[in-house]
Amino acid sequence: MNMGNTCDVLITSDDHNLLRAHLFPGDHDEYGAVLHAGIVASSNSLRLVIQHVELAKYGTDYVPGKFGYRALTPSFIHRQIIHCRNERLAYLAVHNHNSDKQVSFSNIDIESHERGYPALLDIGNGVPVGALVFSRRAVAADVWLPDGSRRTLGAYRVIGQTIKRSYSKPRMNSEVQETHDRQVRMFGRRGQTILEKSKIAVVGLGGIGSLVVEYLARLGVGHLVLVDPDRIEKTNLSRVVGATGTDIETGQLKTQIAVRHAREISNQIKIDAISCDVAENSTAMKLRNCDFIFLAADSMRARLLVNALTHQYLIPSVQMGAKIRPSSSGSIEDAMCAVRQLRPGKGCLWCNGLIDTTQLAIELKTDEERKNQAYGVEEPNPSVITLNAVAAANAVNDFLFDYLDLRSGNRELIYQHHHFLRNVSQSVMPRRNSNCFECGERLGMGDALELPTIVHSEQ
């Protein structure tokens, strides 16, 4: 398996803050910890998502070293690697150096890895082992894989309301295309470089999703993953960006229309078009290493799957929707759109009652079962492009400010609801259920847990 020579590490903002406070208490000394990390391995990438931070107590777990200044004790190491082996998680030892904008392992560090990590790989029985070293504003990695290869750090990403990035040393930014000149004047070459190197998924390519694709393509996102199983219909023409009458006549897939439209904007963009249900296992597997997910599909099983991906793989996401509720007399009772940010351990759709279990059970039936039980005969919901545009624009705008870390200070994660009849915008604080499996037990487990996917359509 060729995965290049780097490995990305993702961590929630809560775990990052816990770790940083332990490593840098203000005395300029050295401290240690071990991270348990979910493994996300594909044919061309490796990503480790931090599931747990185990702080090493100074004097008990982290003591004066035989070869270096300080070291983790053998008993502490053994407990951690056994736990990682049993849970199928990667083992990462951590310590800090008293440096600032760049950091690297010392010769003594590397020698200790070469003495100890072959044995840890044997004990771990197939899980990666390695180390991170932190300075005040930089991180470096030395990750050992069971096949004998080693990986350095690609990027260390802190996933909170905003996304913060650290590297082993300052990065060079890419040259900027003239087409992006005006937006670069807002967020700089660094921001444009991040967008160009990002892999962003859009799930659902109808009225909202098709607008999101256009916005992302114009912003210069380098890699899009577009998911929708449906073909364009005549009733879609008033809302789906890029669709034409000819597409209706030829029965084009929504993915085909979105790909064509995005490439009319940028011929350099890489696009993976997946014309399958997002809840199918083969589709879900292709979303595990995305950097952000826009959920514009309105099914409960799409919500279920993207919610699980967010927490299990530490992928920041946003769920978008627009709803018009007519009264029995024909007037409009409500017209609103929602933009709901999801972050690992926060904003869970289960905790907030946004996954309807009755509707989910109906959706998980086969087409034949639904037909036999007379499901799916209700009237379609109203939909208007202007309401969709508000949801799409607000979601992509928030993505831009959060993903590029343009906002100063710490912000609470909120849901935004815009009600147009009353001309009111509401900020809703998401609830958190401490017993929730989806945003609790799934958190940071990576490939060690199965996703809640369906398989009947692949059989």
Stockholm file with secondary structure:
# STOCKHOLM 1.0

chainA/1-459         MNMGNTCDVLITSDDHNLLRAHLFPGDHDEYGAVLHAGIVASSNSLRLVIQHVELAKYGTDYVPGKFGYRALTPSFIHRQIIHCRNERLAYLAVHNHNSDKQVSFSNIDIESHERGYPALLDIGNGVPVGALVFSRRAVAADVWLPDGSRRTLGAYRVIGQTIKRSYSKPRMNSEVQETHDRQVRMFGRRGQTILEKSKIAVVGLGGIGSLVVEYLARLGVGHLVLVDPDRIEKTNLSRVVGATGTDIETGQLKTQIAVRHAREISNQIKIDAISCDVAENSTAMKLRNCDFIFLAADSMRARLLVNALTHQYLIPSVQMGAKIRPSSSGSIEDAMCAVRQLRPGKGCLWCNGLIDTTQLAIELKTDEERKNQAYGVEEPNPSVITLNAVAAANAVNDFLFDYLDLRSGNRELIYQHHHFLRNVSQSVMPRRNSNCFECGERLGMGDALELPTIVHSEQ
#=GR chainA/1-459 SS CCCTTEEEEEEEHHHHHHHHHHHCSSSCCCCEEEEEEEEEEETTEEEEEEEEEEECCBTTTEEECSSSSEEECHHHHHHHHHHHHHHTCEEEEEEECSCSSCCCCCHHHHHHHHHHHHHHHHHHTSCCEEEEEECSSCEEEEEECTTSCEEEEEEEEEESSSEEEECSSCCCCCCCCGGGHHHHHHHHHHHHHHHHTCEEEEECCSHHHHHHHHHHHHHTCSEEEEECCCBCCGGGTTTSTTCCHHHHHHTCBHHHHHHHHHHHHCSSCEEEEECSCTTBHHHHHTTTTCSEEEECCCCHHHHHHHHHHHHHTTCCEEEEEEEEEECTTSSEEEEEEEEEEEBTTBSCTTTTTCSCHHHHHHHTSCHHHHHHTTCSCSCCCCCCHHHHHHHHHHHHHHHHHHHTTCSCSCCCCCEEEEETTTTEEEEECCCCCTTCIIIIITTTCBTTSCCSCBCGGGC
#=GC SS_cons         CCCTTEEEEEEEHHHHHHHHHHHCSSSCCCCEEEEEEEEEEETTEEEEEEEEEEECCBTTTEEECSSSSEEECHHHHHHHHHHHHHHTCEEEEEEECSCSSCCCCCHHHHHHHHHHHHHHHHHHTSCCEEEEEECSSCEEEEEECTTSCEEEEEEEEEESSSEEEECSSCCCCCCCCGGGHHHHHHHHHHHHHHHHTCEEEEECCSHHHHHHHHHHHHHTCSEEEEECCCBCCGGGTTTSTTCCHHHHHHTCBHHHHHHHHHHHHCSSCEEEEECSCTTBHHHHHTTTTCSEEEECCCCHHHHHHHHHHHHHTTCCEEEEEEEEEECTTSSEEEEEEEEEEEBTTBSCTTTTTCSCHHHHHHHTSCHHHHHHTTCSCSCCCCCCHHHHHHHHHHHHHHHHHHHTTCSCSCCCCCEEEEETTTTEEEEECCCCCTTCIIIIITTTCBTTSCCSCBCGGGC
//
